[in-house]
Amino acid sequence: MAVVAAVQMASGPQVQANLMEVARLIAEAASQGAELVVLPESFAIMGDSEAATVAIAEVAGEGDIQSFISQCAKKNKVWIVAGTIPIRSDNEKKAYATSILFNDKGEQLVRYNKMHLFDVKICESKETYTESDTVAVGKQVVVVDTPFGKLGMAVCYDLRFPEFFREMVDQGAEIFTIPSAFTETTGRAHWEVLIRARAIENLCYVIAPAQGGYHVSGRTTYGHAMLVDYWGNVLESLDKGAGVILAEIDSEKQKMTRQTFPVLDHRI
């Protein structure tokens, strides 16, 4: 059994202030026994424009934000999935929204660049998002071995594409990490049902940290960070505001369930 944690924040435009909050929340999770801590999407910055995020983009493998998370992992002796960090692309006007896995020695193991970009109009709230204006599209599904099980990495809008999660399961995924910043409107309508659906249909644990609050840009994020088991049970959740939730992952029980309820083997 392993203890995992999902972090919820309401990040603002000041990177250093956000990182101070990150350090506090990681330490809080570690003090409660967490071995794996997953941070939300855009944990380091949610500015008044997407261009502000591109402006702080780092080179893959180096930079202040990446170094800071590495230090947090080493100091607290925890593995960390760093929600998303802006990483430079070949296009100076766009950055990858990159989720990075650090081990408990602070080493970067893998990076996942968000593949599905949030280009939508939300009629109910009259919000418009064109993420592809400033975010470079990722090209590769990422599944990695960890002490907690095979980890499949996703980000926010990826959640709406079940075939994406099937691909990760085909590569052996047992746990999904889905750092997110869902809008208040779409979160209220779909967040929990989508998280639980991805867990149930793939018999996978889901660790879903979130942004949850009011942001300087005027955007309100839904929050409701969740930890869900492979049967779709909500193990822990947090409605709004900054905080940490923890739960145990029972890999042996998950494997037994996959054997006795072999839905993944029944696909045509």
C-alpha positions in Angstrom: 0.0 0.0 0.0 1.2 3.5 -0.7 -0.1 6.9 0.4 -0.7 9.5 -2.3 -1.8 13.1 -2.1 -3.5 15.6 -4.4 -2.9 19.3 -3.9 -5.4 22.1 -4.4 -4.5 25.8 -4.9 -5.8 29.1 -6.1 -2.6 30.3 -7.8 -2.0 33.9 -8.7 0.4 35.9 -11.0 3.4 36.0 -8.6 5.5 32.9 -9.2 7.5 33.2 -5.9 4.3 33.5 -3.8 2.9 30.4 -5.5 6.0 28.4 -5.0 6.0 29.3 -1.3 2.5 27.9 -1.1 3.6 24.8 -3.0 6.4 24.2 -0.6 4.0 24.5 2.3 1.5 22.1 0.8 4.1 19.5 -0.2 5.5 19.6 3.3 2.0 19.2 4.8 1.4 16.2 2.6 4.7 14.6 3.5 4.1 15.1 7.2 0.9 13.1 6.8 2.7 10.2 5.2 2.4 11.0 1.5 4.9 9.2 -0.7 3.6 10.7 -4.0 2.3 14.3 -4.2 0.6 15.6 -7.3 0.3 19.4 -7.9 -2.4 21.1 -10.0 -2.2 22.5 -13.5 -0.6 25.9 -13.6 0.5 25.7 -10.0 3.4 28.2 -10.5 1.4 30.9 -12.3 -2.1 31.9 -13.2 -1.6 35.4 -14.5 -3.8 38.0 -16.0 -3.0 36.6 -19.5 -1.7 33.4 -21.1 1.2 35.4 -22.5 2.4 35.9 -18.9 2.8 32.1 -18.7 4.7 31.9 -21.9 7.0 34.6 -20.7 8.3 32.5 -17.8 8.7 29.3 -19.9 11.8 27.3 -19.0 14.2 25.1 -21.0 13.3 21.4 -20.4 15.4 20.0 -17.6 16.5 23.4 -16.1 15.1 26.6 -14.7 14.0 28.0 -11.4 10.6 26.3 -11.1 12.0 22.9 -12.0 14.9 23.3 -9.6 12.5 24.4 -6.8 10.3 21.3 -7.3 13.4 19.1 -7.4 14.5 20.6 -4.0 11.0 20.0 -2.5 11.1 16.4 -3.6 14.6 15.8 -2.0 13.8 17.8 1.1 10.5 16.0 1.8 11.6 12.6 0.4 8.6 12.3 -1.8 7.9 11.7 -5.5 6.2 14.7 -7.2 4.1 15.1 -10.3 4.5 18.8 -11.0 1.1 19.6 -12.4 2.1 21.8 -15.4 5.2 23.9 -15.8 5.6 26.1 -19.0 8.4 24.6 -21.1 9.8 26.3 -24.2 8.8 25.1 -27.6 10.3 25.8 -31.0 7.7 28.6 -31.3 8.6 31.6 -29.2 4.9 32.5 -28.8 4.0 29.1 -27.4 5.1 26.9 -24.5 4.3 23.3 -23.7 2.0 22.7 -20.7 4.3 20.1 -19.3 3.6 17.7 -16.4 6.9 16.5 -14.9 7.6 13.5 -12.7 10.3 13.9 -10.1 11.5 11.0 -7.9 12.3 11.4 -4.2 15.9 12.2 -5.0 14.7 15.2 -7.0 15.6 13.7 -10.4 13.3 14.3 -13.4 12.2 11.0 -14.8 9.7 11.8 -17.5 7.8 14.8 -19.0 4.3 14.8 -20.5 3.3 17.6 -22.8 -0.5 18.3 -22.7 -2.0 16.9 -25.9 -5.6 18.1 -26.0 -5.9 21.9 -25.9 -8.8 23.8 -24.5 -10.2 25.8 -27.5 -13.9 26.3 -26.5 -16.7 28.7 -26.0 -18.9 28.2 -22.9 -22.3 29.6 -23.7 -23.6 29.5 -20.2 -20.9 31.7 -18.8 -19.9 33.5 -22.0 -16.3 32.4 -21.5 -13.9 31.8 -24.4 -10.7 30.0 -24.3 -8.2 29.5 -27.1 -5.3 27.6 -25.4 -3.7 26.8 -28.8 -2.8 30.4 -29.2 -0.1 30.1 -26.5 0.3 26.3 -25.8 2.2 24.0 -28.1 0.5 20.7 -28.6 2.1 17.5 -27.1 2.5 14.5 -29.3 3.2 11.5 -27.0 1.3 9.5 -24.4 3.4 8.9 -21.3 3.2 5.9 -19.0 6.0 5.2 -16.5 6.9 2.7 -13.8 7.0 4.0 -10.3 7.0 2.3 -6.8 3.3 3.0 -6.6 2.4 1.3 -9.9 2.4 2.2 -13.6 1.6 5.9 -13.8 -0.3 7.4 -16.8 0.0 11.2 -17.1 -2.8 13.5 -18.3 -3.7 17.2 -17.9 -7.1 18.8 -17.5 -8.9 18.8 -20.9 -7.4 15.4 -21.7 -10.0 14.1 -19.3 -12.7 14.4 -21.9 -11.1 11.9 -24.3 -11.6 8.3 -23.2 -9.5 6.9 -26.1 -6.5 8.7 -24.7 -6.9 6.9 -21.4 -7.4 3.5 -23.2 -4.1 4.1 -24.8 -2.4 4.5 -21.4 -4.1 1.4 -20.1 -2.9 -0.5 -23.2 0.6 0.6 -22.1 -0.1 -0.8 -18.6 -1.3 2.2 -16.6 -2.7 1.5 -13.2 -2.9 5.1 -11.9 -3.8 8.3 -13.7 -2.6 11.7 -12.6 -4.8 14.5 -14.0 -3.7 17.9 -12.7 -6.4 20.4 -13.7 -7.8 23.9 -13.7 -11.4 23.2 -14.7 -13.7 26.3 -15.1 -16.4 26.7 -12.5 -19.1 26.1 -15.2 -17.7 23.0 -16.8 -16.5 21.6 -13.5 -19.9 21.9 -11.9 -21.4 20.0 -14.9 -18.8 17.3 -15.6 -15.8 17.1 -13.3 -16.8 14.4 -10.9 -18.6 12.2 -13.5 -15.6 12.3 -15.9 -13.1 11.5 -13.2 -15.1 8.6 -11.9 -15.8 7.4 -15.4 -12.1 7.3 -16.3 -11.5 5.3 -13.1 -14.3 2.8 -13.6 -13.9 2.0 -17.3 -10.2 1.5 -16.9 -10.1 0.0 -13.4 -7.5 2.6 -12.5 -6.9 4.9 -9.5 -7.2 8.6 -10.3 -5.3 11.4 -8.6 -6.9 14.6 -9.6 -5.4 17.8 -8.1 -7.1 21.1 -9.0 -7.1 24.8 -9.0 -10.0 26.0 -6.9 -10.8 29.6 -6.4 -10.8 33.1 -7.8 -7.9 34.3 -10.0 -6.6 37.7 -10.9 -7.6 37.2 -14.5 -11.2 37.1 -13.4 -11.4 33.4 -13.9 -13.0 31.2 -11.3 -11.8 27.5 -11.1 -14.0 24.7 -9.8 -11.7 23.0 -7.4 -13.0 19.7 -5.9 -9.6 18.0 -6.0 -10.3 14.2 -5.9 -8.8 10.9 -5.2 -10.8 8.1 -6.7 -10.2 4.3 -6.6 -10.4 1.8 -9.5 -14.1 1.1 -8.7 -15.1 4.7 -8.9 -15.3 5.4 -5.2 -14.4 8.9 -4.1 -11.8 8.3 -1.4 -11.2 12.0 -0.6 -12.2 15.4 -2.0 -11.8 19.1 -1.3 -14.3 21.6 -2.4 -12.5 25.0 -2.5 -9.4 26.7 -1.4 -5.8 25.5 -0.8 -5.2 22.2 0.8 -4.1 18.6 0.6 -6.1 15.4 0.5 -4.5 11.9 1.0 -5.5 8.3 0.4 -4.0 4.8 0.2 -3.5 3.0 -3.0 -3.9 -0.8 -2.7 -2.2 -2.2 -5.8 -2.8 -5.9 -4.8 -6.5 -5.4 -4.4 -6.6 -3.5 -7.7 -4.9 -6.4 -9.4 -7.2 -9.0 -7.9 -10.2 -7.0 -9.0 -8.9 -6.8 -12.6 -8.5 -10.6 -12.5 -12.0 -11.3 -11.1 -13.7 -8.6 -13.1 -11.8 -8.7 -16.3 -13.6 -6.0 -18.2 -10.4 -4.8 -19.8 -10.0 -8.2 -21.4 -13.6 -8.2 -22.9 -13.0 -5.4 -25.3 -13.8 -6.3 -28.9 
